[in-house]
Amino acid sequence: MLALNLLIKPFYLFGVEVGVQNAVGAEAYGLYYAMFNFTFLFNVILDLGINNFQKIRMAQDAEAGTDNMKTLLPMKFGLSAVYMAVTVIVALIVGFEARYWFFIGWLMLNHILSMFLLMFRANISGLHLFMRDSVLSVLDRTLMIAAIGYLLWFSDSAFQIEHFVFAQTGAYAIAIIVAIVLTPSVNRVFNFKVDWSSFRDMVSQTWPFALLILIMTAYSKIDGVMIERLADNGLLEAGIYAQAYRLLDAGNNFAFLYAGLLLPMFARLIHLGQTAELTSLLDQAARLLIAPAGVICLIVYGNSDYLMGLLYDEYPIRSAASLDWLMISFVFISISYVFSTLMTAAEKLKWLNILGAITVGINVGLNFWLIPEMGSEGAALASCISLGFMALSQMLYVMYSFRLQTYQWMIRTIGIWLITAALIWGITSVRLEPLYGIIIVAVVSVIGFFAFVSQFSLFMDMIKGKEDDET
């Protein structure tokens, strides 16, 4: 799965999405970006944590999980109706103009299709059909690459942002059909039943996770909506912000995959009460994720103008100003992935939700203050400050609550960052070509990273232990 994601998703982000934005312009893409984020804000209604619940149920008992689908499918349709109603009501309250409603309608449909695809993938993953799930994890993006790639590079007609939205709909629909075909025939469900008691039982178990997802969605997606509403030229500013956010999004995708590996390992060690091993894993995980995040941040920060100019035709300097703050945010996001994953494994959801709610409050308040003054850069700065609070508060909570002495990773990580910063300063002083400078810094940083990172075998042993448990 990791290899497929490493191959397909970067090409989709930097080939398709960058190509689309360059083809339609920052303002048109800004409209799409703002409405995508707006409709995504209420995405938690479509799931309520049920997909993960179903994955676990299917893994424990395939027959019971299949029977459970008879209830889940009609519930998903009902939740889809609630999602659309809530989104439309809030959109009416906000007062979006007429031209926005095309995107609101189609993007709601796309989010619904995406959630159904995730539900079918949860079944396949729960049945331990990991190769099939790996194919499905990149199928929609692969179809998008084929469709949008043709329209961008081979079609004679002018590309419109609406084509991008329609292609998403088609890709999700085809992927759902393939997911149904890949589901073993004995586990397919064609008859429905409504069991409200089962639904209440599921929601009662999953609502803390659903609340956490809602909070995380709010502070990751509300920026684009607030830029469109508060900035002088909202659509243009949203498009500029989207340009900068794409690099953060790329890094975030892989950090998320890494956090997915950590969760079962943390949970296993907590369950076994192995505090020493937990401390070692946390220390190693922090070095493997946070140290590279800082190196990437420094490289991008020192070359943001060059990178934005390389990717985009419009407003590279302005998007570079936002990118600088967003890459600092990437370090905070990486810190949060490590420590919030440990808190989740330890079922400290109450404190995760409290800290997340405070983070949303800080982010929204700063956006109201900074966006009218600074536009997209103000939103990036607000994101940096609020995510910094979240990451540091989670780290302090873990260190205090678990009494873990995990200071080694800080010393080693700061050492790697200082080496990288010194290299960038030296290369800047001699005015070396940016591309060559990036390559030199990346190579030396990788060597320094592996020189500083020890106990790598521990992390691999944890993965092996997880696989042994599954078998």
C-alpha positions in Angstrom: 0.0 0.0 0.0 2.8 2.4 0.9 4.6 1.8 -2.4 1.4 2.5 -4.4 0.7 5.7 -2.4 4.3 6.9 -2.9 3.9 6.4 -6.6 0.4 7.6 -7.4 -0.5 10.4 -4.9 2.6 12.6 -5.5 1.9 12.4 -9.2 -1.7 13.3 -8.6 -0.9 16.2 -6.4 1.9 17.8 -8.5 0.8 16.6 -11.9 -3.0 16.7 -11.9 -3.9 19.3 -9.2 -1.1 21.7 -10.1 -1.9 21.3 -13.8 -5.6 22.0 -13.1 -4.8 25.2 -11.1 -2.5 26.5 -13.8 -5.1 25.8 -16.5 -8.0 27.5 -14.8 -6.2 30.2 -12.8 -6.0 31.0 -9.1 -9.4 32.7 -8.8 -11.4 29.9 -10.4 -9.5 27.3 -8.4 -10.1 29.4 -5.3 -13.8 29.0 -5.8 -13.5 25.2 -6.0 -11.1 25.1 -3.1 -13.3 27.2 -0.8 -16.4 25.1 -1.6 -14.5 21.8 -1.3 -13.4 22.8 2.2 -16.9 24.1 3.1 -18.7 20.9 2.1 -15.9 18.8 3.8 -16.6 20.6 7.1 -19.7 18.5 7.7 -18.2 15.2 6.3 -18.2 13.6 9.8 -22.0 13.3 9.5 -21.5 10.8 6.7 -19.6 8.5 8.9 -19.8 9.1 12.7 -16.9 6.7 13.1 -19.0 3.8 11.7 -16.5 2.8 9.0 -13.8 1.9 11.6 -16.4 0.2 13.7 -17.4 -1.9 10.7 -13.7 -2.7 9.8 -13.2 -4.1 13.3 -16.5 -6.0 13.3 -15.7 -7.6 9.9 -12.2 -8.6 11.1 -13.6 -10.2 14.2 -16.5 -12.1 12.6 -17.0 -11.9 8.8 -20.5 -13.3 9.0 -21.6 -10.8 11.7 -19.9 -8.0 9.7 -21.7 -9.0 6.5 -25.0 -9.1 8.4 -24.2 -5.7 9.9 -23.9 -4.2 6.4 -27.7 -4.8 6.0 -28.2 -2.1 8.6 -25.3 0.1 7.6 -26.2 0.7 4.0 -29.7 2.2 4.7 -28.1 4.2 7.6 -25.5 5.6 5.2 -28.3 6.8 2.9 -30.0 8.4 5.8 -26.8 10.1 7.0 -26.2 11.3 3.5 -29.6 13.0 3.5 -28.8 14.6 6.9 -25.4 15.7 5.6 -26.9 17.4 2.6 -29.6 19.1 4.6 -27.1 20.5 7.2 -24.7 21.7 4.4 -27.5 23.4 2.5 -28.9 25.1 5.6 -25.5 26.4 6.6 -24.8 27.5 3.0 -28.1 29.5 3.0 -27.2 31.1 6.4 -23.7 32.1 5.1 -25.3 33.5 2.0 -23.3 32.0 -0.9 -23.9 33.5 -4.3 -25.8 31.6 -7.0 -22.7 30.5 -8.9 -21.4 28.7 -5.8 -24.3 26.3 -5.6 -23.1 24.2 -8.6 -20.0 23.4 -6.7 -21.8 22.9 -3.4 -24.2 20.4 -5.0 -21.6 18.4 -6.9 -19.0 18.4 -4.1 -21.6 17.1 -1.7 -22.3 14.2 -4.0 -18.5 13.5 -4.4 -18.1 13.5 -0.6 -21.0 11.0 -0.3 -19.5 8.7 -2.9 -16.1 8.9 -1.3 -17.6 7.8 2.1 -19.4 4.9 0.5 -16.1 3.9 -1.1 -14.4 4.0 2.3 -17.2 1.8 3.7 -16.6 -0.9 1.1 -12.9 -0.6 1.6 -13.4 -1.1 5.3 -15.2 -4.4 4.6 -12.4 -5.6 2.3 -9.7 -4.5 4.8 -11.6 -6.2 7.6 -11.5 -9.4 5.6 -7.7 -9.1 5.5 -7.8 -8.7 1.7 -5.0 -6.2 1.9 -3.9 -6.4 -1.8 -7.4 -5.5 -3.0 -7.6 -2.7 -0.5 -4.3 -1.4 -1.7 -5.6 -1.3 -5.3 -8.7 0.5 -4.2 -6.7 3.0 -2.1 -5.3 4.5 -5.3 -7.9 3.6 -7.9 -9.8 6.8 -7.8 -6.6 8.9 -8.1 -5.4 6.7 -11.0 -8.6 7.2 -12.8 -8.4 11.0 -12.2 -4.8 11.0 -13.5 -6.0 9.3 -16.7 -9.1 11.5 -17.3 -7.7 14.9 -16.3 -4.3 14.1 -17.9 -6.0 13.6 -21.2 -8.1 16.8 -20.9 -5.1 18.9 -19.8 -2.4 17.6 -22.2 -4.1 16.0 -25.2 -7.6 17.6 -25.6 -7.9 20.7 -27.9 -10.8 22.1 -25.8 -10.2 24.6 -23.0 -10.1 23.0 -19.6 -12.7 24.2 -17.0 -12.8 23.7 -13.3 -16.2 21.9 -13.7 -14.3 19.2 -15.7 -12.3 18.5 -12.5 -15.4 18.1 -10.4 -17.1 15.8 -12.9 -14.0 13.6 -13.2 -14.1 13.2 -9.4 -17.7 12.0 -9.6 -16.9 9.5 -12.3 -13.7 8.2 -10.6 -15.5 7.6 -7.3 -18.5 5.9 -9.0 -16.2 3.5 -10.9 -14.1 2.8 -7.8 -17.3 1.9 -5.9 -18.3 -0.6 -8.6 -14.9 -2.1 -8.6 -15.0 -2.4 -4.7 -18.3 -4.2 -4.9 -16.8 -6.6 -7.5 -13.7 -7.2 -5.4 -15.8 -8.0 -2.3 -16.2 -11.8 -2.0 -19.7 -12.9 -3.2 -20.5 -14.3 0.3 -19.9 -10.9 1.9 -21.9 -8.8 -0.5 -25.2 -7.5 0.7 -28.2 -6.7 -1.5 -31.1 -6.8 1.1 -31.5 -4.1 3.7 -32.9 -3.9 7.1 -33.2 -0.9 9.5 -32.1 -1.7 13.1 -32.1 1.5 15.1 -30.9 -0.2 18.2 -27.8 -1.4 16.4 -27.3 2.1 15.1 -27.6 3.6 18.6 -25.1 1.1 19.9 -22.6 1.9 17.2 -22.9 5.7 17.7 -22.6 5.4 21.4 -19.3 3.7 21.0 -18.0 5.9 18.2 -19.2 9.4 19.0 -15.9 10.4 20.8 -14.0 9.5 17.7 -16.6 11.3 15.5 -16.3 14.4 17.6 -12.5 14.3 17.3 -12.8 14.0 13.5 -15.1 16.9 13.4 -12.7 19.1 15.4 -9.7 18.0 13.3 -11.7 18.8 10.1 -12.6 22.2 11.5 -9.1 23.4 12.0 -7.7 21.8 8.8 -10.5 23.0 6.4 -12.0 26.2 7.8 -9.1 28.4 6.6 -10.2 28.1 2.9 -13.8 29.1 3.7 -12.8 32.0 5.9 -10.4 33.4 3.4 -13.1 33.4 0.8 -15.5 35.2 3.2 -13.1 37.7 4.9 -10.4 38.7 2.4 -10.9 41.6 0.0 -10.6 39.4 -3.1 -11.7 36.2 -1.4 -11.6 33.8 -4.4 -8.2 34.9 -5.5 -6.7 34.8 -2.0 -8.2 31.3 -1.6 -6.5 30.2 -4.8 -3.2 31.6 -3.7 -3.6 29.8 -0.3 -4.4 26.5 -2.1 -1.2 26.8 -4.1 0.9 27.0 -0.9 -1.2 24.4 0.9 -0.5 21.7 -1.7 3.0 21.1 -0.5 1.8 20.9 3.1 -0.9 18.4 1.9 1.7 16.2 0.2 3.8 16.0 3.4 0.6 15.5 5.5 -0.5 12.5 3.4 2.7 10.5 4.2 2.8 11.6 7.9 -0.8 10.3 8.1 0.2 6.9 6.7 3.0 6.8 9.3 0.6 7.6 12.1 -1.6 4.8 11.0 1.3 2.4 11.6 2.0 3.8 15.0 -1.6 3.5 16.4 -1.8 -0.3 16.7 1.8 -0.5 18.0 1.2 2.1 20.7 -2.1 0.3 21.6 -0.3 -3.1 21.9 2.4 -1.8 24.2 -0.1 0.1 26.4 -2.2 -3.0 26.7 0.8 -5.1 27.7 2.0 -2.5 30.1 5.4 -2.3 28.6 6.4 1.2 29.6 10.1 1.0 28.7 9.3 -0.3 25.2 6.6 2.4 24.8 9.1 5.1 25.7 11.6 3.7 23.2 9.0 3.5 20.5 7.8 7.1 21.1 11.4 8.3 21.0 12.1 6.5 17.8 8.8 7.5 16.2 9.5 11.1 17.0 12.9 11.0 15.4 11.6 9.2 12.3 8.8 11.7 11.7 9.5 15.0 13.4 13.2 15.2 12.4 12.6 14.8 8.7 9.6 17.2 8.9 11.9 19.9 10.2 14.5 19.2 7.5 11.8 19.5 4.8 10.5 22.7 6.4 14.0 24.3 6.4 14.6 23.2 2.7 11.3 24.5 1.5 11.5 27.7 3.7 14.8 28.6 2.2 13.6 28.0 -1.4 9.9 28.8 -1.3 10.1 31.5 -4.0 11.9 29.1 -6.3 9.6 26.2 -5.6 6.4 28.2 -6.1 7.8 29.7 -9.3 8.6 26.2 -10.5 5.1 24.9 -9.9 2.8 27.8 -10.7 2.2 30.3 -13.4 0.4 32.9 -11.2 1.3 34.6 -7.9 4.4 32.5 -7.0 5.8 35.2 -4.6 2.6 35.7 -2.7 2.0 31.9 -2.4 5.6 31.5 -1.2 4.8 33.9 1.7 2.0 31.6 2.8 4.1 28.5 2.2 6.7 29.7 4.7 4.2 29.7 7.5 2.5 26.4 6.4 5.8 24.5 6.4 6.4 25.5 10.0 2.9 24.2 10.5 4.0 20.9 9.0 6.5 20.4 11.8 3.7 21.0 14.4 1.4 18.6 12.5 4.2 15.9 12.6 4.6 16.5 16.3 0.9 16.2 16.8 0.7 13.0 14.7 3.1 11.3 17.1 1.7 12.4 20.4 -2.0 12.5 19.5 -1.7 9.0 18.1 -0.4 7.9 21.5 -3.2 9.7 23.3 -5.7 8.0 20.9 -4.2 4.6 21.6 -4.5 5.3 25.4 -8.1 6.4 24.8 -7.4 9.9 26.1 -10.1 11.2 23.8 -11.5 13.7 26.3 -8.3 15.6 26.4 -7.7 15.3 22.7 -11.2 16.9 22.1 -10.6 19.6 24.7 -7.2 20.6 23.2 -8.7 20.3 19.7 -11.6 22.6 20.5 -9.3 25.2 22.0 -7.2 25.0 18.8 -10.2 25.6 16.7 -11.1 28.6 18.8 -7.6 30.1 18.5 -7.6 29.4 14.7 -11.0 31.0 14.1 -10.2 34.1 16.3 -6.8 34.7 14.6 -8.4 34.2 11.1 -11.0 37.0 11.9 -8.1 39.2 12.9 -5.4 38.4 10.3 -7.2 37.5 7.1 -8.7 41.0 6.5 -5.2 42.5 7.1 -2.9 39.9 5.4 -5.1 37.8 3.1 -3.9 34.3 2.5 -0.7 34.8 4.4 -2.8 35.8 7.5 -4.6 32.5 7.3 -1.3 30.6 7.0 0.1 32.5 10.1 -3.1 31.7 12.0 -2.8 28.1 11.1 0.9 28.0 12.3 0.1 29.6 15.7 -3.0 27.4 16.4 -1.3 24.2 15.3 1.8 25.1 17.3 -0.4 25.4 20.4 -2.1 22.0 19.7 1.2 20.1 19.1 3.1 21.5 22.1 0.1 21.0 24.4 -0.3 17.4 23.3 3.4 16.8 23.8 3.4 18.3 27.3 0.3 16.3 28.2 1.9 13.0 27.1 5.1 13.7 29.0 3.3 14.7 32.2 0.5 12.0 32.0 2.6 9.1 31.0 5.8 10.1 32.9 7.8 9.3 29.8 11.4 10.5 29.7 11.7 11.1 26.0 14.3 13.9 25.6 16.8 12.0 23.5 14.8 12.6 20.3 14.7 16.4 21.0 18.5 16.6 21.2 19.1 14.5 18.1 16.4 16.3 16.1 17.7 19.8 17.0 21.2 18.6 15.9 19.9 17.5 12.5 18.0 20.8 12.1 21.1 22.8 13.0 23.1 21.0 10.4 20.5 21.6 7.7 20.1 25.3 8.6 23.9 25.8 8.5 24.0 24.1 5.1 21.2 26.3 3.7 23.0 29.4 5.1 26.3 28.4 3.5 24.7 27.7 0.1 22.8 31.0 0.2 26.0 32.8 0.9 27.8 31.4 -2.2 24.6 32.0 -4.3 24.5 28.5 -5.7 21.7 27.5 -8.1 18.6 26.7 -6.0 18.1 23.3 -7.5 21.7 22.2 -6.8 21.4 23.7 -3.3 18.3 21.7 -2.6 19.9 18.4 -3.8 23.0 19.0 -1.7 21.1 19.9 1.4 18.8 16.9 1.0 21.6 14.4 0.5 23.6 15.7 3.4 20.5 15.8 5.6 19.6 12.2 4.8 23.1 11.1 5.7 23.0 13.1 8.9 19.5 11.7 9.7 20.6 8.1 9.5 23.8 8.9 11.5 21.6 10.4 14.3 18.8 7.9 14.2 19.6 4.8 16.2 17.5 1.8 17.3 15.8 1.6 13.9 15.5 -2.1 14.4 13.1 -1.4 17.3 10.6 0.2 15.0 10.9 -2.7 12.5 10.5 -5.2 15.4 7.3 -3.4 16.4 5.9 -3.7 12.9 6.9 -7.4 12.7 5.3 -7.9 16.1 2.1 -6.3 14.8 2.1 -8.5 11.7 2.7 -11.6 13.9 -0.3 -10.7 16.0 -2.5 -10.4 13.0 -1.5 -13.8 11.8 
